[in-house]
Amino acid sequence: MGVSSRVLSPASLIGGSEFDCHEASPFQHPLHRHESFSELLWVEEGRGTFVIDGRSYEVGPGTVLLYQRGIWHEEWSTQYPFRATYFAFKGLQAKGCPQDYFLESDQTPVIQLGGEMEEFARLVRECLAELHSGLAESRAAANHLFGLMLVRLARQIPGESTERRLVKPAEAAVLKARSYIEENYQQPITLEQLAKVTFVSKYYLSHLFHREVGMSVIQFLIRCRMEAAKRYLIMTGRPVKEIGELVGYQSEPTFHNLFKKVTGLTPGQFRESARD
């Protein structure tokens, strides 16, 4: 009797890149989440601390971390050289899981590959090379290789399919803009910056973004900042002024007024209500 597959519908890759970091230029991303896709991070060398959904993990070489859609996470490298590769994906349907989730809620997002490390590293390199090659059928090849990576991971849990869904260029531009905002919300972000990141004009991007997301870029940026602020208010005892600065507001009154406009409560009132 065959074993039923964990993967019911395959993932489509949105992007991927390598990180080769040293102490002077660490791998570091503050608290953030992605609402429209999931990520896989493969640590090949060095060590780091990763906080996923409020839980801290110390990991080293041969580790895969899964940041499933909507899950808060932060990352920083602690031992160098630090080499890692990440892939962003969507469209995955795994047995018993929400869309874009590879794991169930009670399963650890950190997977140690042990003896599978060398083979998995080969698949990672091939997948990334295809993704950026620009050759005919490169996207399909990358999706296929990524599917093989998920199969290798599924065997560690334990848990396949080959139909591929391509992400449309307009959708890809909006996803990239959303990703950039979600990862850099604490910095000043302009349409000009996003246009450079997505390789489309700022006017076209503004139109696409509103059509696909249902709100403007600035509204989405504010929402990301407010959601992060809520998380800090609930999970930490940091002062309101410091939280405002962490999410991108140097002026405490500006942060205070925007938070109240969005939530109907002041940051202090929100913190108190969350404790009740």
N, C-alpha and C positions, 0 to 999 in steps of 0.2 A: 504494500500500500504506500503511495507517495505521501510526502509531507506537504501540507498546504503552505502556500507562500505567504509571508508577512506582507509583501508589497502587492497591493491589488491594482494600483494604477501608478505608473512610473513618474518620477520627478522630472521637471524641466529646469535646466540650469539657467540662472540669470547672470551670474558672473563668478569670477574666482581670481585669486591673486596670491602671490608668495610674499612672505615677510622674512627678511634676513636682518635681524636687529642686534644692536650692540648697546652697551651701557649708556653711551652718549646719545643714542637714539632708540629708546626702549619701545617695546610693543605695549601700548597702553590705550585703553578705551574706557571712558567713564560710564557710569550707569546709563543703559539705554535698552531699547527693545525694537523689534521690527514687527509691524502690524500686518504686513502683506506677504512675508516669506520667511523661510527658516534658513539656518546656517549650519554648516559643518566646519569645524576647525581641526586640522591635523597637526599635532605638535611632533616635529621630527628631531629637534635638538634643543637643549636648554630646558629651563623650568619656568613655571609661572603660577600665579594665583588667579583663580577664576571664580567669580561669584555668580551663581546661576540660580535664579528664583529664591534669593535670600540665603543660599547655602554656599559656603566657601570650599573650594577644592584646590589642593596643591598637586600639580601634575608635572610629568616629565616626558621624555621621548617615548614614542609609541602609543600616544594617547589621542583619542578622538573625543571632541566635545561637541554636543549637539545643542544648539540654541533654537528651540522650536518657536514657531511664530507666536509673537505676543509675550514671550517670556523675558523678564528683565534680567540683564546680565552686565557684568563689568570684567575687564581683563587687564592684567599687567604682568610683564615678564620679570623674573627675579634672578635668573642665571643665564649667562651668555657664553658663546653666541646663542641666540634664540632664533630658531628657524621654524616657520609654520606656514601652512597653506589653508586658505579658506575657500569655501564654495557657498554661494547663495542659491537657493532653489525653491520652487513652488510646484504645485500640481500633484504632489505626492499623496497617495491614499494608501495608508497601511492598515492592516486588519485591526479593528478595535480602537482606532485612533482618530482624532479630529483631522480635518484637511491640513496637509503640510506637516503633520506630526509623524515621526518615525517611531517614537516611543510612547508607551502609556504613562499616565501621570505618576505611577508609583515606581517607575523604572529610572535608574540613575542616568543622567545625561552624559556621564563620563565613562568611556569604554577603553579598557586597556587591551591592546591587541597581542602582546606577547610574541609568540612564534609567528604570527601572521604579519608582523610589522614590515618585513622586507617586501612581501608581495603587495601589501596595501600601499606602501611608499611608491612602488612601481606604477600602480594604477593611478595614484594621485598625480604623478609627473606626466603620465600619458594623457590623462584627462585634461589637465591644465594646458598642455601643449596643443591638443586638439581645439580646445575652447578659444585659444588665441591665434590659431594658425591662419584663419581666413580661407582655408581651402574648401573645395566643394564637399558638402556633407560633413563639414567639421563639427557643426553644432549637434547633428545626429550622432556622430561618433562620440563626442564628449558626453552626451546624455547616456549613451550606451555604457561607456566606461564608468560614469557615475553610478549607474544602476548596478554594475558589478561591485563597486565599492559598497553600496548599501547591502548587497547580498552577503559580502564578507562580514559586514557588521551584524547582519541579522543572524549569522551563524554563531555569533558570540552571545546572542541574547536568549534563544535562537529563532530563524525564518526564511519573489522574483517577478518580469513582464517586459515587454519590449516596445510597446507603442510609444511614440514620442510626440509631445505637443510643443510646438515652437512658440516662443514669446514674440508677439508683434513688436516692431520697432517703437511705435508710440507707447505701448505698454511698458517696454523696457526702459524708455527714457523717464517715464513717471516713476517706475520702481526704483531706478537709480537715484532720482531726486529725493524720493521718500527715504531711501536708505541713507543718503548723505545727511539729510536733516535729522533723522533719528540718531545718527552716530555723532553729530556735531552740533546739536541743539544749544549747547552751552556757549557757542561762539556766535558772533554776528554773522548772519547768512543773508545774502542778497540774491536776487534773480540772476544777476550777472554771473555770480559764482556757480549757481546751479546750471546755467546755460553752458559754461565751460566744462562742467563735470559730465553733462549729458550730451554735449555736441549738437544741441539744437538752439535756435534763437530764443531769447528770453520771452518774446511775445508769444511764440508758438508753444513754448513750455508752459507759460502761464495758462494758456487756453487748454492745453492737454491736461494739465494738473487738475484744473477745476472740473473738467469733464469727467476724468477718471476717479477722482477722490471725492468730489462733491463740495470742495472748499478751496479757498485760495492758498497759495504757498504760505503766506504770513499767518493765516488762520491755523494751518497744519503745524507750523513751527510753534505757535503759542500753545496749541493743544499738547504737543510733545513736551514742552517745558512744564506745563501745568501737571501733566500726568507724572512726570519725574518728580516734581515738587511734592505731589501727594505721597509718592512712595517714600521720599526722604522724611516727610512729616510723620508718616506712620511708623517707619522702620528705625528712625534715629531720633536722638534728642538734640540735634543741631539747632542753633538759633535760627529764627526766621530770616534774618538778614543774610546769614551764611548760605542758607538754602536758596535764597533769591540769587545770590552770586553764582552758586553751583549750576543753576539752570539758565544763566545768561543775563541776569539783571543786576547791574551795579547799583541801581537806585532802589532802595527798599520800598519807598512809596509807590513806585511804578509796579514793582512785583506785587505788593499788597493789593493795589487797586485792580490789577489784571486778574489776580487769583480770585478776588471777590466777584468780579464781573463774570468770570467763567463758572465758578462753583456756587455762587450765592453766599459764600462764607468767607470770612477772613482766614488767613493761614492758621492763626491761633484757634479760631472756632472749629476749623476742620480737624485740627489735631485733637482737640478735646472730644469732638463727636466720634472720632475714630477709636477713642479709648473707652467709650461707653459700651 
